[in-house]
């Protein structure tokens, strides 16, 4: 089976959402699915922190693994990027969008989240989104950690609802959630 066989083309949107825990293989799987897409832009939602050697090593590892013909956009402003970029995108990872707004009050965060969902729903080009699964273990003892967990959980439920394909990466395996799951009624 190749990457084209894994993507179904006729659903709500052109969004392929891949989520998973740390070191689950989610970014590698998203890159695998996107590898044959022409004119892809890779949106790295992270600040390039030169003072953090471990983070810089991770960024360098991701850079080396990606195809050289992909356009790289390193930003923390996803809303602005989505309003300017019309071609195919791979966004890695949505947690950067949450962190960029972590200090905002609930109403301001909610407005930003709704703006993001609206921009994603308007996109006509194929869009791969990588997201982090958190909260499967201990609850954070810090308010900022709990805010992050709650916000990313809420955002990712909304992305899942508008995505044509939803994948879970776990232990180096990918599971197509749409084929083995039911949406929880709200």
N, C-alpha and C positions, 0 to 999 in steps of 0.2 A: 504494500500500500504506500502511495506517495502522498505528499502534502496536499495536492489538489483533491485527492479522493477523500480527505478528511473534512473538507469544508463544504457545507451545504449552502447553496446560494439563494434560497427563497424563503426568507423569514421576515421579521420585523425591520431589520436594519442590516447593515454590512459590518456589524460589530462581532468580533470573535473575542470572548473574554476567557482568559486563562488565569486561574487563581491557585494558590498553594502556599504552603509554609516555607520557612527559610530552608534553602538548599534542597527544595523539592524537585527542581527541574523546570519550574514554570517559565522562566526566561528562555531557557534552551528550547522548550517546546514551542513557545511563541515564535522564536526565530526559525525553527524548523518549518512551521506552518507558513511563515512569511517569506521563506528563502527564494521562492520562484516569482514573487510579486515584483513587477517592474516599477521603477521610480519610487521606491519606498523611502520614506523618511522615518528615522528612528528617533523618537522623542525620549531623551533621558531626563526624567524628572528628579534632578538632584543637583545640588550645588557641588562644584568641584572644590572640595576642601583639601587644600594642599597640606595643611597642618595635621591631618589625620592619615597616617601611613596605611593603616588597615583599609580604610575606605578608599584611598587612592589605589591600592592594589586591586580591590574589587572592581573599581571603575576601569582600570587598565585591562583586567581579565575580560570584562565584557566587551571592551573596545576591540581587543585582539580576536575575539571569537566571531564578531559580526562581519558580514561581507563588506568588502571595501567600497562597493558601489552604492551602498546605502548612504543617504544624506543624514548626517548627525545633527540633531538639535538638542543642545544641553540647556535646559531652562527650568525655572520654578514657576513660570507663568503659563500654565496649560490653557487657560481661557483665551489669552491673547494668541497663542500658537494655533489653537483650533480655529480661531476666526481668520487666520491668514493662510493656513495650509489646507489645500483642497485635495491633494493626492493621497495615496495610501499611506497609512501611518502605523507604526508600532510604538505604543506608549508603555514605557517601562520605568517606573511602576506607579500605579495610582496612589500609593501611599505617600508619594512626594507631594501630590496635590493636597492630601489631608494635612501633612506636616506644615505645608506653606501657610495653612490657615489655622493651625492648632491654637493660637492665642486669641482668635476671634470669638466673640460672643455667639451664642446659639443662633440668633436670628441672622446675623451676618454670614455665618457658616451655611445656614440653610439656603440663603439666597445664592451663595456661590455654588453650592451643590446643584441647585435647580438650574442655574445657568449652564453648568457643565453638562447636565443631562440633556438640556435643550440643544446645546451645540452638537452633542454626539448624535442626537436623533435627526438633526438636519444634514449630517454628513452623508454624502452619496458614495464616497470611496471606501474601500475596505479599511477597517480600523481594528487592529489587534490591541487589546489592553491587557496588561499584566497587573495582577493585584495580589496583595499579601493576605493570607489567612492568619488571623490572630484571634486570641481569646479561647483557644482550645485547651488551655492549661490554666495556670494560676492567674488570678485577677491581680492587676498591678496595685501596689500599695501607694502609688502616686496618682494624683488627679490627672496630670497630663497623659499618663499611660492609659487610664480609663477613658479619657476623652478621645484619644486616638482610636482605641478599640471600638467604642460606640460609633464614632463617625465613619470609620472605614467599613464597619459592618453595615451601617445604613446605606452608605454610598454604593457598596458592592451589591447589595440586594437590588438597588435601583438599576445599576448597570446590567445585572443578570436579566432583569425583566425586559430590557430593550435589546438584548443581544440575540443574534440568530444562533450562535453556538456558544455553549458554556462548558469549559473544561476545568477539571480539578487535577493538578499535578501533586502527586504524593509518592515519596520514596522512589523517584525516578520513573514513575509510571503516570500515564495520562488517562483520565476517565472522562468520557463525554457525559456530563450530568444530564443533559436534555433527554438522553435515551433511557436513563435508569431512575428518573426522579419525577416527583410531582411538585408543582408549585404550591406552596403553603398559602391557603386563602387568608386574606386580610380583611 
